[in-house]
Amino acid sequence: MEHSVWGLHEKCGVFGVYDPAGGCAQTTYYGLYALQHRGQEACGIAAINDREQSFYKDVGLVSEVFSKDVLDKLNGTMAVGHVRYATTGEGERENAQPLTIKYVKGTLAVVHNGNLVDVGDLRRRYEYKGAIFHTTSDTEIIAYAIAQARLRCGSVEEAVCQATANLRGAFSLLVMSPQKLIACRDPWGFRPLCMGRKGDAVLFASESCAIEAVGGHVERELDPGEIVVVKQGEVRSIRDNCRGLSNLCIFEYIYFARPDSVICGQSVHQFRVNAGRLLARRHPVEADLVVGVPDSGLDAARGYALESGIPLGMGFVKNRYVGRTFITPDQTSREQAVRIKLSALGSEVAGKRVVMVDDSIVRGTTCRQIISLLREAGAKEVHFRVSAPPYIAPCYFGTDIPDKENLIACHHTVEEIRALAGADSLAYLPVEDLDSLAPEAQCGFCRGCFTERYPLEV
């Protein structure tokens, strides 16, 4: 919950569809709706109809930005869409995606999830070659790299392959030209990207839940470095950039993804339940009730209750009608935001020893507010259990983990954090246990925010 008020944030979602029957903008709308948890600052859709590109994007939620009239104007046989949380660049409308360009070879629409690690150098390099950038997003750098490569290559997929081979960092991309829909995943596999089908339609999405939400079935995940090209329903794979590496961001399981998604063969829900079970084994406590902090703490709380035998209760009621625009960055407003978004259920917690489970502590201020809610509601004791290890390092690959100066675990011991949070006890998940939580996962993981060791030099 710490992140959901102003700490960690969701990191963008992408969706794309080729469907000869048309209606792709509407399909993309519903796909983005299913990915709304990954970004709530802005969204957009670009579509191709008879090789002509149209697009619409704006700040706000999917339901706020798109009307039926807008979607009708975007109708076509291919579409890509994006929900955004700003990782590189500010959150204004010009940084919303898809990023659409017109160049000598035609048009491109690009949507991107992830972060490049050398954005400044890349931007300067292209600027000295005459590039003029209109946004502060690294997605524009990717689009420019592809457009420049296309001038030397015989096809847009060759250009994507050549351009992305020289990029470092996390990027799950969808690129749409007038005739082709191209999906691409970075060679390290930081961010997820899966492919599915619905009849004759071919679908791509950041998470399996989005493909299932539009009535499709998931066929497979893209391999790290793989490029998949769809042209008039024909699908082929380019594996020139595949290096046999796999470093999925572990936080896709801990927080980002929806519980009903399956990533690299591992159920997200089951991962979180496993985390809660392990917390109960590693850090037991005598208590009367286990509660989870909505939403990402709920599955881990269930696991803690199952393993410990302590009853699972509903400790909080979440106000689901408070938009992100309500939240302002000053401390007073942040603390008020917790109370507006969350209230403790006194009839559940009054007079009880409570185990409160959440997935992270970033700065430490929000958890103090949440624990105060429980105490004000009559909780006799509050034992805080965290289903992730302590953050000791920033992330460079698209997770909004701040620098060390703002990470409470870099400046305080566990006991000091416990005292600052106002908990009766505090325990984290051990970092060495992370891999055991995903027994079905067919991938390796990046754990840099917990270890300060990254899959590539930053």
RAPE-V645818 format. One record per run of one state. SS is the DSSP state (2 for helix, 1 for strand, 0 for the rest). FROM is the first residue (numbers start at 0). LEN is the number of residues. Records with the same first field share a line. If there is no record, write none. Layout:
# RAPE-V645818
SS: FROM-LEN, FROM-LEN
This chain:
# RAPE-V645818
0: 0-1, 5-7, 18-5, 34-1, 38-3, 49-2, 59-2, 65-2, 73-4, 84-8, 95-3, 103-2, 113-2, 116-2, 127-10, 150-5, 165-3, 169-2, 176-3, 185-8, 198-2, 205-2, 213-3, 221-5, 231-2, 238-9, 249-1, 256-5, 263-2, 282-6, 292-5, 308-3, 312-3, 318-5, 326-4, 344-1, 349-3, 358-6, 376-4, 386-17, 406-1, 410-3, 421-3, 428-2, 433-1, 437-7, 446-1, 451-7
2: 1-4, 23-11, 35-3, 61-4, 67-6, 92-3, 118-9, 137-13, 155-10, 207-6, 250-6, 267-15, 297-11, 323-3, 330-11, 345-4, 364-12, 403-3, 407-3, 413-8, 430-3, 434-3, 447-4
1: 12-6, 41-8, 51-8, 77-7, 98-5, 105-8, 115-1, 168-1, 171-5, 179-6, 193-5, 200-5, 216-5, 226-5, 233-5, 247-2, 261-2, 265-2, 288-4, 311-1, 315-3, 341-3, 352-6, 380-6, 424-4, 444-2
